[in-house]
Amino acid sequence: MTARKATSGSASRRGRAGAPGALPAAGGDAPLAELSRDALSVFLYVALLPEETREIAKSLGLRVPGFRTEALSDVELCDMLADEIRAGADDARGLVVEKLTAAFGGPPLAGTRLDVAGADDLLAVGSSDHGLALGLWRVLADPSPAVRERATEPLARLVQRYFGPAPEGEAPAPERPQPSPDAAEGRVAELERKLERARVQAEEAREKAEAQRDKIQAQLREARAREAQAADEAARARETAQEAQRARERAEAALAAAQATDAAQDLQRARAAARDLEGKLGSLESRLARAADREADLSRALEEARARTAEATAEAQAAPAEAEEPEEAPATWLMPVFTREFYDSLEGWDRRIQRAAFKQANLLAQDVRHPSLRALPLEGLPGYYRVRVATDVRLLYRRPERQNTVEILSLIDREDLDRYIKQAKTR
């Protein structure tokens, strides 16, 4: 009754509908991407067999991360295929149209232009339990005999299905003589039995259709529940991502503040280090000035010593020949030669160390093998030796070949011996 009302209602709107549009595309290709996700998914579920849907998904290589494709339900497969088509995948839409064409041979009324009212009528007929009756009614009411003739074959199939074959020898109804009352009652009883069987079959078909509809609705509810759950999870994921972004921004702000604080502390340390270096530089400059003064004093003392030596030599030469000869020096005595390097190395040592250095130099001049000197050669520098002045202080000297002299080279800390050897090798 609902389908009949929908049909009559659509027919009443025929006058308000627009003119028929163009014919559908050859092959039945349809703009399926225009449908919503649920609408497209349920169309695929109703129009395709489960094995056809799985075959299309396998051909396209569709999969859901974390799930096996063969474990997905028919509704989930249709949802996945609908998402692919809505994303603009022409190959997916083409495979769906190909399966529909193979199953149904093409869309109905493909050669007839439909207007809005005609589309409503077609959908009302197709969705009702009386679709075949409505279709036959429309064909039988057509003014064209050729069109009405097309209802003969479907009606014959219905007769065969519901009434069974005609009794043997029974002539067609128009040519049969009028049956007797008993025969008429038997025919009525037989028709009632056939009608009852038809009703039973219709009831079974209706029950199957309702069961299928309930199954579809349950699957749709399940799919919508899954979609709602996915939407909730996506919302929670977005909230988590936003919270993570806010935490990241807070961490970056804290890092920037910490870096600014560290930079200020580094600047303060650098300034303190600069001040310290300035103080050390001033101290070194003072020491350098004192060293220069010390060098000048030593130079003057050396000049005075040389002058006194020259004066003593002159006086000795001017003395009478009978003057007493000086005491002859021992055979092991060597002339000490104090180098400029030695005088430079005296700077920074206290007077006790300086006096001890001159004492050791005097012993070297008298006897380089004196046991208290503990003279040892420097490894890697042939002809260079060292003697002990104090616990961590050494006096370096050298004996030139074929000369009766000993060169007093440097007064250094024991820890600086390796550095001195490396520098001496590069001279």
C-alpha positions as CSV (number, residue, x, y, z in Angstrom):
1,M,0.0,0.0,0.0
2,T,2.9,2.3,0.8
3,A,4.5,1.7,-2.6
4,R,1.1,2.4,-4.3
5,K,0.8,5.7,-2.5
6,A,4.3,6.7,-3.4
7,T,3.7,5.8,-7.0
8,S,0.4,7.8,-7.2
9,G,2.0,10.7,-5.4
10,S,5.0,10.8,-7.8
11,A,2.6,10.6,-10.7
12,S,0.6,13.6,-9.3
13,R,3.8,15.6,-9.4
14,R,4.5,14.8,-13.0
15,G,3.0,18.0,-14.1
16,R,5.5,20.0,-11.9
17,A,8.6,18.0,-12.9
18,G,11.1,19.3,-15.4
19,A,11.6,18.0,-18.9
20,P,13.3,14.6,-19.3
21,G,17.1,14.9,-19.3
22,A,19.8,13.2,-21.4
23,L,20.3,9.5,-21.6
24,P,22.8,7.8,-19.2
25,A,26.4,7.2,-20.3
26,A,27.0,4.2,-22.4
27,G,28.0,1.2,-20.3
28,G,26.1,2.5,-17.2
29,D,29.0,4.5,-15.7
30,A,27.6,6.6,-12.9
31,P,29.1,9.5,-10.8
32,L,29.2,7.4,-7.6
33,A,31.5,9.8,-5.8
34,E,28.7,12.2,-5.4
35,L,27.0,10.0,-2.8
36,S,27.7,10.2,0.9
37,R,29.8,7.5,2.4
38,D,26.9,5.7,4.0
39,A,24.7,5.9,0.9
40,L,27.4,4.7,-1.4
41,S,28.4,1.9,1.0
42,V,24.8,0.6,1.3
43,F,24.3,0.7,-2.5
44,L,27.5,-1.4,-2.9
45,Y,26.3,-3.8,-0.2
46,V,22.8,-4.3,-1.9
47,A,24.1,-4.4,-5.5
48,L,27.2,-6.6,-5.2
49,L,27.7,-10.1,-3.9
50,P,30.2,-10.5,-1.0
51,E,32.6,-12.4,-3.2
52,E,32.4,-9.6,-5.8
53,T,33.2,-7.0,-3.2
54,R,36.2,-9.0,-1.9
55,E,37.4,-9.5,-5.5
56,I,37.4,-5.8,-6.2
57,A,39.2,-5.0,-2.9
58,K,41.8,-7.6,-3.7
59,S,42.3,-6.3,-7.3
60,L,42.8,-2.7,-6.0
61,G,45.1,-3.9,-3.1
62,L,42.9,-2.2,-0.5
63,R,43.7,-2.8,3.1
64,V,43.1,-1.4,6.6
65,P,46.3,-0.9,8.7
66,G,46.3,-3.4,11.5
67,F,43.6,-5.7,10.1
68,R,43.6,-8.6,7.6
69,T,41.5,-7.9,4.6
70,E,39.9,-11.4,4.7
71,A,38.9,-10.8,8.3
72,L,36.8,-7.7,7.4
73,S,33.0,-8.0,7.3
74,D,31.0,-7.2,4.1
75,V,30.0,-3.8,5.5
76,E,33.5,-2.9,6.3
77,L,34.7,-3.9,2.8
78,C,31.9,-1.8,1.3
79,D,32.9,1.2,3.5
80,M,36.5,0.8,2.4
81,L,35.5,0.6,-1.3
82,A,33.2,3.6,-0.9
83,D,36.0,5.7,0.6
84,E,38.2,4.8,-2.3
85,I,35.6,5.8,-4.9
86,R,34.8,9.0,-3.0
87,A,38.5,9.8,-3.1
88,G,38.4,9.9,-6.9
89,A,39.8,6.5,-7.7
90,D,38.5,5.9,-11.3
91,D,39.8,2.3,-11.3
92,A,37.6,1.4,-8.3
93,R,34.5,3.0,-9.8
94,G,35.2,1.2,-13.1
95,L,35.5,-2.2,-11.4
96,V,32.1,-1.6,-9.6
97,V,30.4,-0.6,-12.9
98,E,31.9,-3.7,-14.6
99,K,30.5,-6.0,-11.9
100,L,27.0,-4.4,-12.1
101,T,27.0,-4.7,-15.9
102,A,27.9,-8.4,-15.7
103,A,25.2,-9.1,-13.1
104,F,22.3,-7.0,-14.4
105,G,23.3,-6.4,-18.1
106,G,23.1,-2.6,-17.6
107,P,20.8,-0.1,-15.9
108,P,17.0,-0.4,-16.6
109,L,15.3,2.0,-19.0
110,A,18.8,3.1,-20.2
111,G,17.2,4.1,-23.5
112,T,14.5,6.2,-21.9
113,R,15.0,9.8,-20.8
114,L,13.8,10.3,-17.2
115,D,12.4,13.4,-15.6
116,V,12.2,13.9,-11.8
117,A,8.8,12.3,-11.6
118,G,9.8,9.4,-13.7
119,A,12.8,8.8,-11.4
120,D,10.5,8.9,-8.4
121,D,8.2,6.4,-10.1
122,L,11.1,4.1,-11.0
123,L,12.4,4.1,-7.4
124,A,9.0,3.6,-5.9
125,V,8.4,0.6,-8.1
126,G,11.7,-0.9,-7.4
127,S,11.5,-0.5,-3.7
128,S,8.0,-1.9,-3.2
129,D,6.8,-5.5,-2.7
130,H,4.5,-5.0,-5.7
131,G,7.1,-3.9,-8.1
132,L,6.3,-6.6,-10.7
133,A,2.6,-5.9,-10.5
134,L,3.1,-2.1,-10.9
135,G,5.4,-2.8,-13.9
136,L,2.9,-5.1,-15.6
137,W,0.1,-2.6,-14.9
138,R,2.0,0.1,-16.6
139,V,2.9,-2.0,-19.7
140,L,-0.7,-3.4,-20.1
141,A,-2.0,0.2,-19.9
142,D,0.2,1.5,-22.7
143,P,-1.6,2.6,-25.8
144,S,0.8,0.7,-28.1
145,P,-0.1,-2.9,-28.9
146,A,3.5,-3.8,-29.3
147,V,4.3,-2.5,-25.8
148,R,1.3,-4.4,-24.4
149,E,2.5,-7.6,-26.1
150,R,5.7,-7.5,-24.1
151,A,3.7,-8.5,-21.0
152,T,2.8,-11.8,-22.4
153,E,6.0,-13.7,-21.6
154,P,6.3,-12.4,-18.0
155,L,2.6,-13.3,-17.4
156,A,3.2,-16.8,-18.8
157,R,6.1,-17.3,-16.4
158,L,3.9,-16.2,-13.5
159,V,1.2,-18.6,-14.6
160,Q,3.7,-21.4,-14.7
161,R,5.1,-20.4,-11.3
162,Y,1.9,-20.0,-9.3
163,F,-0.7,-22.2,-11.2
164,G,1.5,-24.9,-12.5
165,P,1.1,-26.4,-16.0
166,A,-2.4,-26.7,-17.5
167,P,-4.0,-30.2,-17.2
168,E,-3.3,-32.6,-20.0
169,G,-5.7,-32.2,-22.9
170,E,-7.1,-29.0,-21.4
171,A,-7.7,-26.4,-24.1
172,P,-6.9,-22.8,-23.6
173,A,-9.3,-20.8,-21.6
174,P,-10.9,-18.8,-24.5
175,E,-11.7,-22.0,-26.3
176,R,-12.9,-24.1,-23.3
177,P,-16.6,-24.9,-23.0
178,Q,-18.4,-23.6,-19.9
179,P,-17.5,-26.0,-17.1
180,S,-20.2,-27.8,-15.0
181,P,-20.9,-26.6,-11.5
182,D,-18.9,-29.5,-10.0
183,A,-16.0,-28.8,-12.3
184,A,-16.2,-25.1,-11.4
185,E,-16.1,-25.9,-7.7
186,G,-13.1,-28.1,-8.2
187,R,-11.4,-25.4,-10.2
188,V,-12.2,-22.9,-7.5
189,A,-10.8,-25.3,-4.9
190,E,-7.7,-25.8,-7.0
191,L,-7.2,-22.1,-7.5
192,E,-7.7,-21.6,-3.7
193,R,-5.0,-24.1,-3.1
194,K,-2.7,-22.4,-5.6
195,L,-3.5,-19.1,-4.1
196,E,-2.7,-20.4,-0.6
197,R,0.6,-21.8,-2.0
198,A,1.3,-18.4,-3.6
199,R,0.5,-16.7,-0.3
200,V,2.9,-19.1,1.6
201,Q,5.6,-18.4,-1.0
202,A,5.0,-14.7,-0.8
203,E,5.1,-14.8,3.0
204,E,8.4,-16.8,2.9
205,A,9.8,-14.3,0.4
206,R,8.7,-11.5,2.6
207,E,10.2,-13.1,5.7
208,K,13.5,-13.6,3.8
209,A,13.4,-10.0,2.6
210,E,12.7,-8.8,6.2
211,A,15.5,-11.0,7.5
212,Q,17.8,-9.6,4.9
213,R,16.7,-6.1,5.7
214,D,17.2,-6.7,9.4
215,K,20.6,-8.0,8.7
216,I,21.5,-5.0,6.6
217,Q,20.2,-2.7,9.2
218,A,22.2,-4.5,11.9
219,Q,25.3,-4.3,9.8
220,L,24.6,-0.6,9.1
221,R,24.2,0.0,12.9
222,E,27.4,-1.8,13.5
223,A,29.2,0.2,10.8
224,R,27.8,3.4,12.2
225,A,28.9,2.4,15.7
226,R,32.4,1.6,14.3
227,E,32.4,5.0,12.5
228,A,31.3,6.8,15.7
229,Q,34.0,4.9,17.7
230,A,36.6,5.9,15.0
231,A,35.4,9.5,15.2
232,D,35.7,9.4,19.0
233,E,39.2,8.0,18.8
234,A,40.1,10.5,16.1
235,A,38.8,13.3,18.4
236,R,40.8,11.9,21.3
237,A,43.9,11.6,19.1
238,R,43.4,15.3,18.0
239,E,43.1,16.3,21.7
240,T,46.3,14.3,22.5
241,A,48.1,15.9,19.6
242,Q,47.0,19.4,20.6
243,E,48.1,18.7,24.2
244,A,51.4,17.4,22.9
245,Q,51.8,20.5,20.8
246,R,51.1,22.7,23.8
247,A,53.6,20.8,25.9
248,R,56.1,21.2,23.1
249,E,55.5,24.9,23.0
250,R,55.9,25.1,26.8
251,A,59.1,23.1,26.6
252,E,60.5,25.3,23.8
253,A,59.7,28.4,25.9
254,A,61.4,26.9,28.9
255,L,64.4,26.0,26.8
256,A,64.6,29.5,25.4
257,A,64.4,31.0,28.9
258,A,67.1,28.5,30.1
259,Q,69.3,29.3,27.1
260,A,68.8,33.0,27.8
261,T,69.8,32.5,31.4
262,D,72.8,30.3,30.4
263,A,73.8,33.0,27.9
264,A,73.7,35.7,30.6
265,Q,75.8,33.4,32.9
266,D,78.2,32.7,30.2
267,L,78.5,36.4,29.5
268,Q,79.2,37.1,33.2
269,R,81.8,34.3,33.3
270,A,83.4,35.7,30.1
271,R,83.6,39.1,31.6
272,A,85.1,37.8,34.8
273,A,87.6,35.8,32.7
274,A,88.4,38.9,30.7
275,R,89.0,40.8,34.0
276,D,91.2,38.0,35.3
277,L,93.1,37.9,32.0
278,E,93.6,41.7,32.2
279,G,95.0,41.3,35.7
280,K,97.3,38.5,34.6
281,L,98.4,40.6,31.6
282,G,99.2,43.5,34.0
283,S,101.1,41.1,36.2
284,L,103.0,39.7,33.3
285,E,103.8,43.2,32.0
286,S,105.1,44.0,35.5
287,R,107.2,40.9,35.5
288,L,108.4,41.7,32.0
289,A,109.4,45.2,33.1
290,R,111.2,43.7,36.2
291,A,112.9,41.2,33.9
292,A,114.0,44.0,31.6
293,D,115.4,45.9,34.6
294,R,117.1,42.7,35.8
295,E,118.6,42.1,32.4
296,A,119.9,45.7,32.3
297,D,121.4,45.2,35.8
298,L,123.0,42.0,34.8
299,S,124.3,43.5,31.6
300,R,125.9,46.4,33.6
301,A,127.3,43.9,36.0
302,L,128.7,41.9,33.2
303,E,130.3,45.0,31.6
304,E,131.8,46.0,35.0
305,A,133.1,42.4,35.4
306,R,134.6,42.5,32.0
307,A,136.2,45.9,32.7
308,R,137.6,44.7,36.0
309,T,138.9,41.6,34.2
310,A,140.5,43.7,31.5
311,E,142.0,46.1,34.2
312,A,143.4,43.1,36.1
313,T,144.8,41.7,33.0
314,A,146.5,44.9,32.1
315,E,147.9,45.2,35.7
316,A,149.2,41.7,35.5
317,Q,151.0,42.4,32.2
318,A,152.5,45.6,33.6
319,A,153.8,43.9,36.8
320,P,157.5,43.0,36.9
321,A,158.6,39.8,35.4
322,E,159.8,38.6,38.7
323,A,156.2,38.8,40.1
324,E,154.9,35.6,41.5
325,E,153.2,33.4,38.9
326,P,149.5,32.5,39.6
327,E,148.6,29.1,40.7
328,E,148.3,26.7,37.8
329,A,144.7,25.5,37.2
330,P,143.9,21.7,37.5
331,A,143.9,19.7,34.3
332,T,140.1,19.1,34.6
333,W,139.3,22.8,34.9
334,L,137.0,24.2,32.2
335,M,136.1,27.7,31.2
336,P,132.4,28.3,32.2
337,V,130.5,30.2,29.5
338,F,127.3,31.7,30.8
339,T,124.9,32.0,27.8
340,R,122.2,34.7,27.4
341,E,119.7,31.8,27.7
342,F,121.0,31.1,31.2
343,Y,120.6,34.6,32.4
344,D,117.1,34.7,31.0
345,S,116.2,31.5,32.8
346,L,117.3,33.0,36.1
347,E,114.2,35.2,36.1
348,G,111.4,34.0,38.4
349,W,113.6,31.9,40.7
350,D,114.4,33.0,44.2
351,R,118.0,33.9,45.3
352,R,118.6,30.6,46.9
353,I,118.0,28.7,43.7
354,Q,120.1,31.3,41.7
355,R,123.0,30.9,44.2
356,A,122.8,27.1,44.0
357,A,122.8,27.3,40.2
358,F,126.1,29.4,40.2
359,K,127.5,26.9,42.7
360,Q,126.8,24.0,40.5
361,A,128.2,25.9,37.5
362,N,131.4,26.5,39.5
363,L,131.7,22.8,40.3
364,L,131.2,22.0,36.6
365,A,134.1,24.3,35.8
366,Q,136.3,22.5,38.3
367,D,135.3,18.9,37.5
368,V,132.4,17.8,35.4
369,R,132.6,14.4,36.9
370,H,132.2,15.7,40.5
371,P,130.0,13.1,42.3
372,S,127.8,15.7,43.9
373,L,126.7,17.0,40.5
374,R,125.0,13.8,39.4
375,A,125.3,14.8,35.8
376,L,123.1,12.9,33.3
377,P,122.8,13.2,29.5
378,L,119.6,14.4,27.9
379,E,118.0,11.8,25.8
380,G,117.7,12.8,22.2
381,L,120.2,15.7,22.4
382,P,123.8,14.5,22.1
383,G,126.3,16.6,24.1
384,Y,123.6,18.0,26.4
385,Y,123.6,17.2,30.1
386,R,121.7,18.1,33.2
387,V,122.7,18.4,36.9
388,R,120.5,18.6,40.0
389,V,120.2,22.0,41.6
390,A,117.2,21.3,43.8
391,T,114.5,18.7,44.1
392,D,112.6,19.7,41.0
393,V,115.2,22.1,39.5
394,R,117.8,21.2,36.9
395,L,120.8,23.1,35.3
396,L,121.4,22.3,31.7
397,Y,124.8,22.6,30.1
398,R,126.7,21.5,27.0
399,R,130.4,20.7,26.3
400,P,131.4,21.8,22.8
401,E,133.6,19.4,21.0
402,R,137.4,20.1,21.1
403,Q,137.0,23.2,23.3
404,N,138.1,23.6,26.9
405,T,134.8,25.2,27.9
406,V,131.5,24.3,29.3
407,E,128.3,26.2,28.2
408,I,125.8,26.9,31.0
409,L,122.5,26.8,29.1
410,S,119.4,27.0,31.3
411,L,117.9,26.7,34.7
412,I,114.5,24.9,34.3
413,D,111.9,22.9,36.2
414,R,112.3,19.2,35.8
415,E,108.8,18.9,34.3
416,D,109.9,21.2,31.4
417,L,112.7,18.9,30.2
418,D,110.6,17.2,27.5
419,R,109.5,20.6,26.1
420,Y,113.0,21.9,26.2
421,I,114.3,18.9,24.2
422,K,111.6,19.3,21.5
423,Q,112.4,23.0,21.1
424,A,116.1,22.3,21.0
425,K,115.6,19.9,18.2
426,T,113.9,22.5,16.0
427,R,116.6,25.1,16.5
